[in-house]
Amino acid sequence: MARWQPNASERLAVAALELFAERGYENTTVIDIAQRAGLTKSTFFRHFQDKREVLFGGDTMAARLAEAMAAAPPAATPLETVAHALDAVGREAFTPDRREFSARRRAVIAANPELREREALKGLGLTAAMAEALKRRGVPALTSTVAAEMGALAADIAYARWSDPANADDFGETVRQALDEVQTALRSTLSDDPAR
């Protein structure tokens, strides 16, 4: 494949995922990934810092969430703002043609402690980005943090469900259901009635 062909970062991500699944994360090098993608090592490093980052996409998701939160209707509550952003970003990033890749990505990450750690750090960064975006909308700091944490929990639940090949729902619907469930669980946790 010619090096100038488009979608180099996507090709590198697919190649890395295939190799991590075949050989294991530890037994795969940047050169292996670049060769599998039909690219050079220098092309790899133009797109990613290291082989871990190839599955995590840099800071683009945090920036997309912040933009989508800024675009939420002015009267939206903090949690509605989070839901709006997760839905908007989900429509771009979590399309049906990405479902199989996402399921395989989850399996590779689950099998490697270093990748699990990176996934957790990425999640913390996304949560912080949502909290900051809410603060920029004038939401108090504690409320911003709680809404961002609830949104992050719902996003994790939704991503796990959505990436299941048996699930045909779109990500937006899946995240809205997860947000409703998180809110219900929180109300139940705060209630005096243990049956709720």
HULIN-V396267 format. One record per residue. RES is the residue in one letter. D_LAST is the distance of its C-alpha to the last C-alpha in whole Angstrom. Layout:
res->RES d_last->D_LAST
res->RES d_last->D_LAST
This chain:
res->M d_last->58
res->A d_last->60
res->R d_last->58
res->W d_last->58
res->Q d_last->56
res->P d_last->53
res->N d_last->49
res->A d_last->50
res->S d_last->47
res->E d_last->45
res->R d_last->48
res->L d_last->47
res->A d_last->44
res->V d_last->44
res->A d_last->47
res->A d_last->45
res->L d_last->42
res->E d_last->44
res->L d_last->46
res->F d_last->43
res->A d_last->42
res->E d_last->46
res->R d_last->47
res->G d_last->44
res->Y d_last->43
res->E d_last->46
res->N d_last->49
res->T d_last->49
res->T d_last->51
res->V d_last->51
res->I d_last->54
res->D d_last->53
res->I d_last->50
res->A d_last->53
res->Q d_last->55
res->R d_last->52
res->A d_last->52
res->G d_last->56
res->L d_last->56
res->T d_last->57
res->K d_last->56
res->S d_last->56
res->T d_last->54
res->F d_last->51
res->F d_last->52
res->R d_last->52
res->H d_last->49
res->F d_last->47
res->Q d_last->47
res->D d_last->47
res->K d_last->45
res->R d_last->42
res->E d_last->42
res->V d_last->43
res->L d_last->39
res->F d_last->38
res->G d_last->40
res->G d_last->40
res->D d_last->39
res->T d_last->39
res->M d_last->35
res->A d_last->35
res->A d_last->37
res->R d_last->36
res->L d_last->33
res->A d_last->34
res->E d_last->36
res->A d_last->34
res->M d_last->32
res->A d_last->35
res->A d_last->35
res->A d_last->32
res->P d_last->32
res->P d_last->33
res->A d_last->30
res->A d_last->27
res->T d_last->25
res->P d_last->24
res->L d_last->22
res->E d_last->24
res->T d_last->27
res->V d_last->25
res->A d_last->24
res->H d_last->28
res->A d_last->29
res->L d_last->27
res->D d_last->28
res->A d_last->32
res->V d_last->32
res->G d_last->31
res->R d_last->33
res->E d_last->36
res->A d_last->35
res->F d_last->33
res->T d_last->35
res->P d_last->35
res->D d_last->38
res->R d_last->36
res->R d_last->34
res->E d_last->36
res->F d_last->37
res->S d_last->34
res->A d_last->33
res->R d_last->36
res->R d_last->35
res->R d_last->32
res->A d_last->34
res->V d_last->37
res->I d_last->35
res->A d_last->32
res->A d_last->36
res->N d_last->37
res->P d_last->36
res->E d_last->38
res->L d_last->37
res->R d_last->33
res->E d_last->34
res->R d_last->36
res->E d_last->32
res->A d_last->30
res->L d_last->33
res->K d_last->33
res->G d_last->29
res->L d_last->30
res->G d_last->33
res->L d_last->31
res->T d_last->28
res->A d_last->31
res->A d_last->32
res->M d_last->29
res->A d_last->29
res->E d_last->33
res->A d_last->33
res->L d_last->30
res->K d_last->32
res->R d_last->35
res->R d_last->33
res->G d_last->33
res->V d_last->29
res->P d_last->29
res->A d_last->29
res->L d_last->26
res->T d_last->24
res->S d_last->26
res->T d_last->25
res->V d_last->21
res->A d_last->22
res->A d_last->24
res->E d_last->22
res->M d_last->19
res->G d_last->22
res->A d_last->23
res->L d_last->20
res->A d_last->19
res->A d_last->23
res->D d_last->23
res->I d_last->20
res->A d_last->22
res->Y d_last->26
res->A d_last->25
res->R d_last->24
res->W d_last->26
res->S d_last->29
res->D d_last->28
res->P d_last->31
res->A d_last->29
res->N d_last->27
res->A d_last->29
res->D d_last->27
res->D d_last->29
res->F d_last->27
res->G d_last->26
res->E d_last->24
res->T d_last->23
res->V d_last->22
res->R d_last->21
res->Q d_last->18
res->A d_last->17
res->L d_last->17
res->D d_last->14
res->E d_last->12
res->V d_last->13
res->Q d_last->12
res->T d_last->9
res->A d_last->8
res->L d_last->10
res->R d_last->8
res->S d_last->5
res->T d_last->8
res->L d_last->10
res->S d_last->7
res->D d_last->9
res->D d_last->6
res->P d_last->5
res->A d_last->4
res->R d_last->0
